[in-house]
Amino acid sequence: MIAQTIAETVKQQIADSMDIVTEDGYLRIGLPFMHSDGDHYELILRPDGKEWLVTDDGDIVAHAGYAGVNLLASDRVDRLNQLTAFYGLRESEGELSKSVPEDGCGLALMEFAQACFDISRLAKVPAEKKQSKKLDSKFHKKTKEIIYGSVTSDLVTPKWHHPEIDPVGTYIVDFSIMARKRQLLLFGVGTPSQLMRASITSLHYRQTTFEFDSVAIVNDERSQHERERAFLDDAMTVVFPVSDVAGVKEYLAEMVA
């Protein structure tokens, strides 16, 4: 019963599209983001005394191993330790975990998802990183052209993060626009990694008192997997295909007028 209540709370805090299964008093949470081999990220939430334990059950390190990369090897473990310390995670025999209070489960899951994403990048070979960065940069340029062609540059702040909620800049927004009613957070989503970062960043800020509207400009709606797209829709206030330049301009003009 407690686990089911937590599951409902997590969906309310994060997204209705979250894939959550209750098993023997704990929750198995499937995130709509995939490892390089096509398996989805999965986290487990289980009672830990008066708190709850979020754990990947060794999933991240194991999938890196499937790709032929040992994240616990001497040439990578220092970077792994830096990331786990940064996100407040524990690492024990390849399992990543973090204890959180019951009312902090939603925020902790988003922080853990971000940590998993960053740690998973350690398993990528240089060629993969270079190609991914190239694709991200190409679509970012398209998004930038649309935004700066829609509003005056004095209203736009690129690579924005909340100075109080996120002073170190873990959750970066592609472009922030000072609108009439509330701040707009805009994301260019042309690749799976951009979709993941945009969704996690928007949902992270939703767990706080910060009021904003989030906007995604996506490459091709058909290119997104159904679960990923549903998660993005839950995370964003509005989503535009990149081909709908007129729609983006009309929306931004209305918001900043």
KALIN-V336646 format. One record per residue. N is the residue number from 1. RES is the residue in one letter. SS is DSSP state (@ for helix, = for strand, . for the rest). OMEGA is omega in whole degrees, 0 to 359 (* if undefined). D_FIRST is the distance of its C-alpha to the first C-alpha in Angstrom with 2 decimals. Layout:
n = (N | N)
res = (RES | RES)
ss = (SS | SS)
omega = (OMEGA | OMEGA)
d_first = (D_FIRST | D_FIRST)
This chain:
n = (1 | 2 | 3 | 4 | 5 | 6 | 7 | 8 | 9 | 10 | 11 | 12 | 13 | 14 | 15 | 16 | 17 | 18 | 19 | 20 | 21 | 22 | 23 | 24 | 25 | 26 | 27 | 28 | 29 | 30 | 31 | 32 | 33 | 34 | 35 | 36 | 37 | 38 | 39 | 40 | 41 | 42 | 43 | 44 | 45 | 46 | 47 | 48 | 49 | 50 | 51 | 52 | 53 | 54 | 55 | 56 | 57 | 58 | 59 | 60 | 61 | 62 | 63 | 64 | 65 | 66 | 67 | 68 | 69 | 70 | 71 | 72 | 73 | 74 | 75 | 76 | 77 | 78 | 79 | 80 | 81 | 82 | 83 | 84 | 85 | 86 | 87 | 88 | 89 | 90 | 91 | 92 | 93 | 94 | 95 | 96 | 97 | 98 | 99 | 100 | 101 | 102 | 103 | 104 | 105 | 106 | 107 | 108 | 109 | 110 | 111 | 112 | 113 | 114 | 115 | 116 | 117 | 118 | 119 | 120 | 121 | 122 | 123 | 124 | 125 | 126 | 127 | 128 | 129 | 130 | 131 | 132 | 133 | 134 | 135 | 136 | 137 | 138 | 139 | 140 | 141 | 142 | 143 | 144 | 145 | 146 | 147 | 148 | 149 | 150 | 151 | 152 | 153 | 154 | 155 | 156 | 157 | 158 | 159 | 160 | 161 | 162 | 163 | 164 | 165 | 166 | 167 | 168 | 169 | 170 | 171 | 172 | 173 | 174 | 175 | 176 | 177 | 178 | 179 | 180 | 181 | 182 | 183 | 184 | 185 | 186 | 187 | 188 | 189 | 190 | 191 | 192 | 193 | 194 | 195 | 196 | 197 | 198 | 199 | 200 | 201 | 202 | 203 | 204 | 205 | 206 | 207 | 208 | 209 | 210 | 211 | 212 | 213 | 214 | 215 | 216 | 217 | 218 | 219 | 220 | 221 | 222 | 223 | 224 | 225 | 226 | 227 | 228 | 229 | 230 | 231 | 232 | 233 | 234 | 235 | 236 | 237 | 238 | 239 | 240 | 241 | 242 | 243 | 244 | 245 | 246 | 247 | 248 | 249 | 250 | 251 | 252 | 253 | 254 | 255 | 256 | 257)
res = (M | I | A | Q | T | I | A | E | T | V | K | Q | Q | I | A | D | S | M | D | I | V | T | E | D | G | Y | L | R | I | G | L | P | F | M | H | S | D | G | D | H | Y | E | L | I | L | R | P | D | G | K | E | W | L | V | T | D | D | G | D | I | V | A | H | A | G | Y | A | G | V | N | L | L | A | S | D | R | V | D | R | L | N | Q | L | T | A | F | Y | G | L | R | E | S | E | G | E | L | S | K | S | V | P | E | D | G | C | G | L | A | L | M | E | F | A | Q | A | C | F | D | I | S | R | L | A | K | V | P | A | E | K | K | Q | S | K | K | L | D | S | K | F | H | K | K | T | K | E | I | I | Y | G | S | V | T | S | D | L | V | T | P | K | W | H | H | P | E | I | D | P | V | G | T | Y | I | V | D | F | S | I | M | A | R | K | R | Q | L | L | L | F | G | V | G | T | P | S | Q | L | M | R | A | S | I | T | S | L | H | Y | R | Q | T | T | F | E | F | D | S | V | A | I | V | N | D | E | R | S | Q | H | E | R | E | R | A | F | L | D | D | A | M | T | V | V | F | P | V | S | D | V | A | G | V | K | E | Y | L | A | E | M | V | A)
ss = (. | @ | @ | @ | @ | @ | @ | @ | @ | @ | @ | @ | @ | . | . | . | . | . | = | = | = | = | = | . | . | = | = | = | = | = | = | = | = | = | . | . | . | . | . | = | = | = | = | = | = | = | = | = | . | . | = | = | = | = | = | . | . | . | @ | @ | @ | @ | @ | @ | @ | @ | . | . | . | . | . | . | . | . | . | . | @ | @ | @ | @ | @ | @ | @ | @ | @ | @ | . | . | . | = | = | = | . | . | = | = | = | = | = | = | . | @ | @ | @ | @ | @ | @ | @ | @ | @ | @ | @ | @ | @ | @ | @ | @ | @ | @ | @ | @ | @ | @ | . | . | @ | @ | @ | @ | @ | @ | @ | @ | @ | @ | @ | @ | @ | @ | @ | @ | @ | @ | @ | @ | @ | @ | @ | . | . | . | . | @ | @ | @ | = | = | = | = | = | . | . | . | . | . | . | . | . | . | . | . | . | = | = | = | = | = | . | . | . | . | . | = | = | = | = | = | = | = | . | . | @ | @ | @ | @ | @ | @ | @ | @ | @ | @ | @ | @ | @ | @ | @ | . | . | . | . | . | = | = | = | = | = | = | = | . | . | @ | @ | @ | . | . | @ | @ | @ | @ | @ | @ | @ | @ | @ | @ | . | . | = | = | = | = | . | . | . | @ | @ | @ | @ | @ | @ | @ | @ | @ | @ | @ | @ | .)
omega = (179 | 181 | 180 | 178 | 178 | 180 | 179 | 179 | 180 | 179 | 178 | 182 | 187 | 184 | 178 | 183 | 179 | 179 | 185 | 178 | 178 | 182 | 174 | 175 | 177 | 183 | 174 | 188 | 178 | 178 | 183 | 178 | 189 | 169 | 181 | 180 | 177 | 176 | 179 | 173 | 178 | 177 | 179 | 178 | 183 | 180 | 179 | 186 | 178 | 180 | 176 | 181 | 173 | 181 | 175 | 179 | 178 | 187 | 185 | 180 | 180 | 181 | 174 | 178 | 178 | 180 | 178 | 181 | 178 | 182 | 179 | 178 | 186 | 182 | 180 | 188 | 179 | 178 | 176 | 180 | 178 | 181 | 180 | 178 | 181 | 182 | 178 | 180 | 171 | 175 | 179 | 180 | 176 | 179 | 178 | 183 | 178 | 178 | 183 | 174 | 185 | 183 | 180 | 185 | 182 | 179 | 181 | 180 | 178 | 177 | 180 | 179 | 178 | 178 | 180 | 179 | 181 | 180 | 179 | 180 | 178 | 183 | 181 | 175 | 183 | 181 | 179 | 180 | 181 | 180 | 179 | 180 | 180 | 180 | 178 | 183 | 181 | 182 | 177 | 180 | 178 | 180 | 180 | 180 | 180 | 184 | 181 | 174 | 184 | 181 | 180 | 187 | 182 | 179 | 188 | 173 | 178 | 177 | 184 | 169 | 183 | 185 | 181 | 182 | 183 | 185 | 182 | 176 | 176 | 184 | 186 | 176 | 182 | 180 | 174 | 179 | 177 | 182 | 185 | 184 | 180 | 183 | 177 | 175 | 184 | 182 | 170 | 185 | 181 | 181 | 177 | 181 | 177 | 178 | 181 | 181 | 181 | 181 | 182 | 181 | 180 | 181 | 177 | 181 | 177 | 180 | 183 | 180 | 181 | 180 | 183 | 168 | 180 | 185 | 176 | 172 | 189 | 185 | 182 | 186 | 182 | 182 | 181 | 173 | 186 | 181 | 180 | 181 | 178 | 179 | 178 | 179 | 178 | 185 | 187 | 173 | 180 | 180 | 178 | 169 | 184 | 179 | 183 | 180 | 181 | 179 | 179 | 181 | 180 | 180 | 182 | 179 | 179 | 184 | 184 | 183 | *)
d_first = (0.00 | 3.82 | 5.44 | 5.11 | 6.26 | 8.70 | 9.81 | 10.75 | 12.42 | 14.28 | 15.58 | 16.77 | 18.40 | 19.99 | 20.41 | 19.03 | 20.79 | 18.65 | 17.79 | 14.21 | 12.76 | 9.49 | 10.87 | 10.11 | 7.79 | 10.19 | 11.43 | 14.85 | 16.68 | 19.97 | 22.47 | 25.25 | 27.94 | 29.89 | 31.65 | 35.35 | 34.76 | 32.57 | 29.16 | 26.47 | 25.12 | 21.71 | 19.57 | 16.64 | 14.18 | 12.78 | 12.33 | 15.89 | 16.35 | 15.77 | 15.90 | 14.72 | 17.16 | 18.40 | 20.59 | 22.69 | 22.80 | 26.58 | 26.59 | 29.18 | 31.66 | 31.35 | 32.17 | 35.05 | 36.25 | 36.21 | 38.58 | 40.80 | 39.90 | 38.86 | 37.19 | 37.61 | 41.37 | 43.80 | 44.76 | 41.22 | 39.23 | 40.75 | 39.60 | 36.12 | 36.02 | 37.24 | 34.48 | 31.66 | 33.22 | 33.58 | 29.91 | 28.78 | 27.43 | 27.92 | 29.56 | 29.58 | 31.24 | 30.50 | 26.81 | 26.09 | 23.29 | 22.47 | 20.27 | 19.07 | 17.47 | 14.09 | 16.13 | 18.44 | 16.41 | 18.07 | 21.52 | 21.12 | 20.28 | 23.43 | 25.49 | 24.40 | 25.29 | 28.63 | 29.22 | 28.59 | 31.05 | 33.68 | 33.33 | 33.58 | 36.89 | 38.33 | 38.34 | 40.52 | 44.22 | 46.71 | 47.68 | 44.12 | 43.67 | 47.02 | 46.29 | 42.87 | 44.48 | 47.32 | 45.08 | 43.00 | 46.26 | 47.79 | 45.06 | 44.79 | 48.49 | 47.99 | 45.30 | 47.57 | 50.47 | 48.50 | 47.20 | 50.54 | 52.23 | 50.05 | 50.09 | 52.47 | 51.91 | 51.76 | 48.36 | 46.86 | 45.52 | 44.84 | 42.39 | 40.72 | 37.86 | 36.70 | 38.94 | 36.51 | 33.05 | 34.37 | 37.75 | 38.15 | 37.66 | 34.69 | 33.61 | 36.89 | 37.51 | 40.45 | 41.99 | 41.26 | 43.13 | 43.74 | 43.25 | 44.11 | 40.69 | 38.49 | 38.81 | 38.53 | 37.11 | 38.69 | 37.93 | 40.04 | 37.91 | 40.22 | 38.61 | 35.16 | 35.35 | 36.21 | 33.33 | 30.89 | 32.47 | 32.72 | 29.10 | 27.80 | 30.36 | 29.65 | 25.86 | 26.48 | 28.69 | 26.25 | 23.93 | 26.88 | 28.99 | 31.63 | 32.49 | 33.96 | 34.26 | 33.97 | 36.30 | 36.54 | 39.75 | 39.04 | 41.57 | 40.96 | 37.85 | 38.35 | 38.32 | 34.65 | 32.07 | 29.80 | 26.59 | 28.63 | 30.24 | 27.04 | 25.72 | 29.11 | 29.09 | 25.76 | 27.26 | 30.63 | 32.03 | 34.67 | 35.87 | 39.53 | 41.24 | 44.06 | 46.58 | 45.78 | 47.83 | 48.96 | 45.40 | 44.52 | 47.74 | 47.21 | 43.66 | 44.78 | 47.91 | 45.90 | 43.46 | 46.27 | 48.79)
